[in-house]
């Protein structure tokens, strides 16, 4: 690759610092030149294996041929009308497909939007319109977006909530069950009932909102018995159950929606990220009677349900069917967990390996002591892996979790290559720390 000296990572970083707001983070000091499937190349021509997937946006990989072909075809027709002004068939078809894919033996309807935060905000609006109640209960460690309302729902302060308050009222946080950190299902459910006693009566609560697998919070999986208990409370008091599947949706966990693996169906589901294979699209799907609660004109958005993104989403859904990507997600998850558990047997710092489908993570502790989360080691591993050609992301309330969101279209050979780099990076960082 012919390299222009003005397009080195260092030169672009200097321009970035001068032009881009400081609050926009950047996990790696790299600038991409091109990408394909589960690999990318920076502006200096270096190759990287992508285990981040644009934060769970690229389940079908970079530049999936079917997605790109669908987008090119749509670009020849029209790019925007605003669905609320002049409608178009791809929006309707995406809603039809989501209604079919979502769990629950009841009639469903959908709404399309642009971002995950928009989806969450609209799910709360819909729940409040249906129940005529203001209150919402979210959970510690949950992440629901960067808007004011969704930050209020988010159960993780740094870096998302610092300096941005006050947040909307009538939002509360119960404990999310986390056996590794000493929070049982019983304690989590009790904390919900404690909110009913100390903060807001259940008759004024519109919805519970919970991630099937916490994303930014650390990839902790919601236990089935917790979901059953939460739904029992919801049914007792007429509260809706919202599954925030912005990160878990579109096949990441081995089913199209992770909540398909729940013992009960949620009333509403939010989706975004990988839904359109890298193009901005989000949605809310749920019970038809609930979805129809807002009056005409109460929902929508100028760019919501972009026809280009709708075309991409239909191609993503088709790719899952044609390439058997749900089974691939399950097989990939088994491979990742097996390999990471083998690594954990050699590296005491790995205190836990967990996940659902191909949404997998390891959690690092000082000398394996579960009372001492090791954020410093985690940061070193992520940096060392990038130096060796692997893009990783950390997460977790304590900053000590390394998550894997590699495209489901990646080959086993590429997975093994990436896992070998992760192992070498972890061992090198752990040795340097000692």
N, C-alpha and C positions, 0 to 999 in steps of 0.2 A: 504493500500500500504506500503510495506517494504521500509523505507526511508534510503538511504545512506547519511551520513552526508556530504559527498563531493558533493552531488547534491541538496543542498538547493539553493534557489534563491540567497541568500547572497554570498555563496561560488562561484556559477557560475558567479555572477556579478563581483566578484574580478578577476576571470580568464578572463572574457570578457575585463575588463579595461586593463589588462596586454597584451592581445593578439590582440584585435580588434582596428582598427583605430578609433580615437576619433570622426571623422566626421560622423561615422555611428550612427544615432540617435536611441533611443529606448523609445517609449511612456510610457511603464510600466516596472518596474523592476521585471519582471516575466520571467520564462522559462517554456515552455510548455512541458508536459510529454505525453499527449494524447489529442485527440479531436474527436468529433463526432457531425455531423450536426451543431447546433448552440451553442454547449457547448465545453468548454475545461477545462483541469485539469492541474495545474502546477506541478512542480517536488516535491512539498511538499504535493500533494494530494488535494489541494483546488479546488473547482469547480467554474467556471466562465461562465456566459452567454456572448456570443460573439456578440456584436453589431457593431463590426468593420469589420468582415469578411475578414481579411487580406488586408484591404483597397480595398474593392469591388472586391476581387478575388474569393470569395466563395458564389456566388449566389445560387449554388446548395449544399452548406454546406460542412463541413469537411467530407472527406471519403465517398462521395456519392457512394452507392453500385454499381450502373451501371458504374460510372466512373472508380472505382477501378477494376471492372471486366474487362473492356475494356483495361485498362493499363496492367493488368496481362496477358491477352491474347496476346497483342502486344509484351510483353517482351519475350514471347516464340518464336517469329518469327525473329525479328531483331530490334535493337535499333537505328542504325545510318548507313547511307550510304553517306550522303550529297546529297540532292535532285538534285543538279546540276551535280552530277557524275552518280549515279544510282537512278532513280526516284522510287516513290512508290505510290500506289493508294490512301492511306488515305489523302495525301496532296491534290491530285486532288479532292477528294470528299469533303474535307473541303471547298475548293475554290468554288466548285459547290453549296454547301449549302449556303455559304456567298453571292454568286451572286444572289441566289433566295431570301434570307432574306433581302437584302439591298433595300431601297426605290428607286424609279425612273423608268420611263417607257422607258428604254434604255438598250441596251446590256451592260453586265458588265463582268469584269474579276477581279481576286484577286491575291494577293501576300502574302505569309506567312513568318513570321519573328519570333523573339524570345521575344522581349520586346516592351512595349508601346512606349518608346523613339525611338526605331528602326523604328516602324511603322510611327511615325511622321516624322522622318528624311527622310524616303523613300517616303512619300507622298509629301514632299517638293521637293525632287529630281524629282519625276514624274511630278509634276506641272511645274517645271522649264524646264524639257525636252520637255514637250508638248507646253508650251507657248513661249519658247525661251526667257524668261524674268527672272530677278534675284529677284525682290522685293517680300516680304511677309509681310502682315499686320496681326498682332495678336491683342489681346485685354487685357486691364488692368485686373489684377486679374486672368488671365488665367494661367493654369499650363500644360506644354507639355513635361516635362521630365528633366533628369539630365545630358544629354550630352551637349557639347558646343553649338551646334545649337539649341537644344530644350530649353536650358537655355536662349538663346538669345530670343526665342519666348515667354518664360514664363514672365508673367506680375506681378511677386511677388518677391521682392528682398530677404527678410529674410525668411528662412535661406538658400535658394537654390543658390542664385547668389553671395553671399558675398565672395569676394576674388578670384573669378574664371575668371574674365574678362581678356582680352577683348573678346567680343562675336562677332560672324560673322556679317558683315555688311549687308545692304539692308534688315534689319528686323525692323519693326516699330510697335508702339502700339497705337491703337485708344481706346476710352473709351468704356467700356462694360456698357450697360444700367443697372441701379440699382436704382429703384424708392425709395427704403428704404434709400439710401444714396444720393439722390438728383440728379441722372443722368438719364435724360429722354431718350426715344428712339430717339427723334429728336436730342438731344445733342450728342448722341453716333454716329449717322449717320453723323452729321455735322463734328464730329472729324475725320471721315474717309476722308471726302472731304477736310478738312483742311490739312491732310497729303499730299493729291494730290497737294495742292497749295504750301506747305512749305518744303516738304521733298523728294518726288518722284512723277514723273508724272504717272498717272494711266496706261499709255501704257507700263510702265516698271514693273508693278506689276503682278506677276504670280498668287498669291492666297491670299485669306482671310482664316485664320484658326480660328475656334471658337468652344468652347465646348457648347453643347446644355444645359448642366447644369454645371456650374463651380465647379470643384471638390475641389482642395486645396484652391481655391479662396473664398469658402463660400457657395456652393450649391445654387447660384443664377441662376434662370432659364432664358434662353434667350427668350424674348418675341417674339411671332410669327410675330408681325409687324416689329420688328427689323430684323429678318431673311429675311422677304420679301423685306425690304428696302436694305439690304445688297446684296441680290441676284439681285435686279434691278441694283445696281451699278456694280456688277460683270458682268452682261450681257451687260451693256452699254459699258464697257471697255474691254471685253474679258478676264476677270479675273475668275479664278476657285474658287469655294467655297468648303473648306475642313471642314468636321465635325470631330472634335477630340472626338471620343467616347470610348477612352480607359477605362474611368470609368463608363460612362453611358450605354455602350453596354451590350450585353448578358442579356437583359431582366430587367435590374435594374429599368427602368422607366415605365414599364408596356407594352412596345413594345420591340421587340428584339433590334432595334436601336431607340434611342430617336428621331433621325431625321425623323423617320416615322411620328412623330407628327408635323413636320414642314409643313408650307404651300407650300414649294418648296423642291425639292430633291437636296442634295449636289452632287457635281461632284465626290468627293472622301470621303471615311470614313476610319478612323483609329480605330482599335479595339484591345483589349488585355485583361488583367486582368481576368475576369470571363469566358472568352471564352473557356478555357480548364479546368475549375474546380480545379485550384490550380497547374496545370502544365504550364511551361513557353511556351506561344504561343501568337503571335500577328499577325495582318494582315492589309493590305490595300485593300479595295474593292471600285470599282468605274467604271465610264464610260470606256467601252472597248477601245475606241479610245484614251482616255487619258492614261489609264494603259499601252497601247502598245507603248507609245512614246519612252521610253528608248530602246536602242539597246540590242540584246541578250548579256548577260554577265554583263549588267549594274545594275542588281538587284540580290539579293540573300544574302547568308551568310552561313557559315559553319554549324551552328546548326539550321538555319532557317527552320521552319516547321518540327521540330522533329517528327518522326513517332509515338513516345510514346505520345507526346502532341496532335498530330492529332487524335489519337485513343480516347484520353480523350475528345477532343472537339466534336467529333461525338457523344459520349455518353452524353455530356452536352446538345447538340441540341435535342437528342432523349428524354432526361429527361424532357426538357421543353414541348415537345409535349405530352408525356405520363402523366405527372403530372400536366399539365395545369398551368405552372408556370407564364405565362404572366398574366393570370387572377389573380393568387395569388399575384403577384407584385402589381397589382392595388388595390386589397382588403387589402393587408397589408399596403399599403400607406395610404388608407383611415382610417384604424384603427389607425395608428401612428399619423396622422395629427389630428384626432378627440381627441385622448388621450392627445396629447401635447397641443392642444388648451385649453382643460379643465385645464391642469396644468398651462398654461399661465394666465388663469383667476385668479389663486390663487397666482402666483409668479410674482410680478411686473417686475422682472429682465428680463423676457422673452419678448423681444421686437418684435419678429417675429417668426412665424412657417411657413415653406415653404417646397416645394419639388415637385417632379414629380414621380409618381408611388411610389415605395418604397425607393427612394432616398430623404430622409427627414432630415431636420435640424431645430434647434432652434438657435436664435441669442440673446446673453445676453448683457444687458446694465446696467450701474449703475442707480438703481432706475427707470429703464424703460426709461431713457433719451436717445433718439436715437442719440444724439450728443456725448455720452460718452460710447463707447464700453468697455465692462468689461472683459478684457483678464484674469485678476487675478481671478475673480470668476469662469470663465470657467475652468481654470487650477485646481482650488480647487474641482470643481464638478467632473471632470474626475478622479482625485486622490481619492476622497471620494467614487465614484462609484466602482472603482477597489477594494478598501478596503472592500466594501460590496458585491463584487462578480459579477460586471458587467464591461466588457471591452468596453470603449468608445474612440472615437478619436475627437480631436478638429481640426479646420481649420479656414480659413478666413484670409484676409489681415490684420485684426486687432487682430487675434487670439481669437475671442470671439464667435465662432460658434461651436456647438456640432452637429456632423453629425451621422446619423444612417445608417449603411450598413449591417444590420443583414441578414443572409442567408434567401432566399425566402422560404426555406424548413422548417423554424422554425414554431412551432405550435403557435396558438393564446395564449395558456396558458403560453408558454415561453415568448412570447412578453409581455404579461401583467405582468409577474414576473419581466422582465427586466425594463419595464416602471415604475413599482412601486419602484424599486431600484433607478432609475434615479430621480424620484420625491422626494424620501426621501433624496437622496444625494444633490439635488439642494436646497431643503428647509433647510437642515442642513448647507450647505455651505453659503447660503444667510443669515441665522440667525447668523452664526459665524462672517460674514463680518460686520454685523450691531451691 
